[in-house]
Every structure is written in C-alpha cells, then in structure tokens.
C-alpha cells in the first residue's frame, strides 16, 4: 500500500462541474495525465477496487485523502459521490448514465463529463434546471403516462427527499418502488397466459399493463427497479399514490398476488408497516 507521505497534490487540478460525478472528475484527470482512470484513483486510494465503489461509498479518511490530492475540500468530494444517499435508495442508482438533460449536458466535452443525476433511477426531471430528462442512448418514445405527470412529479420529490435528504413519512419510498415491480396475477385470468407483463404497478396504474404488452418491454426485476424513462412516470405515480394511501393500500395489493410471490410481498409490506412511525394528526391532515 502506498504510504501517505508519497502522495502529493496534482500539479494541475481540473475544475469540477456542477453535480459532476466523482468517477467522471477522476476520469478527466486520468485523460489529462494520460493514465487509466483506475490507476489515477488508486494513486491516492490503492484499497479501492473500482470507480463505481468510489462513487457509492467513501470513508471520511478516503474523502480527506482525495481532497488533499486534488486540492479541494472534503465536503466537495463527498457531494460528488452517493455516500450521503440512503442505503435503501442504492438499488435505484444505475451503473451507467441512463438519462441526460439537453440543457445541462456536458456531452460535448472530451472525455465526456457525467453528472450524478444521470444515474438516478427515480428522476424524470433535471435537478439543476427542472427540464424533462431524455434517454441517454436512443430516441425513446414519448411517455404514454402524461396524464399522471403531476402525481409522478410528487413521487419524484418523495423519492428524492428520502435519498438525498433522508426525510420521509410512514415508510421507505424506495422500497415501494421496488415492490411495485413484483409480479401479480390479474383477474380475470388472461387467456394469453403472458403473465410476465403483469406487475403490482398495474393494479394502481391500469394503463401500465397495456403499454408494456403493446411495446413488448422487458421490465427489470425488483432487485434493480430502474424503469426506462418513458415508463418511469407510472412507477413514480404509483409511489406517490401508495405513500398517500397509507399501510392499508399496501395490504390491499397483496390480494393481487398468489403463492410464494404473495408470501414475499406480504412479508415485505408487513415489515414496512411494522416499522412505520405513526403519523401525527397534522401530518395526516396534510396527506388528505
């Protein structure tokens, strides 16, 4: 392991961009010094195995060492990572950019700079300017859930507050987003037997089943519940509806499931409800 005394500040430090991801900043330095990005990172933190690991979690000591190396403040390094993001929301952080803001994009730069918000699987609007995000890789169809937009924006804020600020009400919104992608059994039982497309979300946003069937979407599993951008408003609206409906709505949804899936869903929801703080009267009035 490299000794502390060997580490020196970079002779040239590139300016950070607003909301830039730590791995992006390190990659730009690596290109400037003509070394691989991981070598640049491990020059300071030899114990860190990947750029992704540095983005997700740094210790206080690691933040200080990076700050010293790049002649900046420890808090500035921390803000470039997801260290402060609630652990429950980590499932919703993509491994690579899934979306981009046309107004705030830094894609014209070489190497391309990546913003934190490009990996946040609960966002449909840019946190910097408020503009709608677009797919990072292709021309995705417009969202068929525009009628749910105001509710989806509320869901986006609920998830963002939990992830970035650690604030919430009676349950984890990120866990709700995950549970919404569990499989359900519709009634009446469909003739075509294509049960792959029926998710809990369809019991709250009925259009969801038809859109998924029509577009032949391959939906992600609850383990990594990041939907394509044009489907995401439905998921966000579902989070907002359940958060407002309260524990009884979660219990109602278990009636749409069968077998082991129902058992897992019931166990997860009852665990959420059991650990939910009882809302105060003023908060209940706010949710009505």
Secondary structure, 3 states (H helix, E strand, C coil): CCCHHHCCCCCCCCCCCCCECHHHHHHHHHHHHCCCHHHHHHHHCCCCCCHHHHHHCCCHHHHHHHHHHCCCCHHHHHHCCCCCCCHHHHHHECCCCCEECCCCCCCCCCCCCCEHHHHECCCCECCCCCCECEECCCCCCCCCCHHHHHHHHHHHHHHHHHHHHCCCCCCCHHHHHHHCCCECCCCCCCCCCCHHHCEHHHHCCCHHHHHHHHHCCCCCCHHHCCCCHHHHHHHHHHHHHHHHHCHHHHHHHHHHCCHHHHHHHHHHHHHHHHCCCCCCHHHHHHHC
